[in-house]
Amino acid sequence: MAEVVNLRMARKRAARDKAEAGAAGNRLAHGASKRQRAEAAADRKKASQTLDQHRIETGDRR
């Protein structure tokens, strides 16, 4: 037989899980120091520049 589930408790559990997922995202977005954010931005910029430098351009564009 199936297990009996209290819907009120299931809804509360789902709401807690959703809130925890949102909190985890906020910790990732806002949990870094200014220096760490600056280093990450510099790394992203360097990776973008490196990718652009290795891009092969063709003369077919109009």
Number of C-alpha atoms within 10 A of each C-alpha: 3 4 5 6 8 8 9 9 10 11 11 11 12 12 12 12 12 12 12 12 12 11 12 12 12 11 11 9 10 10 12 12 9 10 9 11 14 12 12 13 12 12 12 12 12 12 12 11 12 11 10 10 9 8 9 6 7 6 5 5 5 3
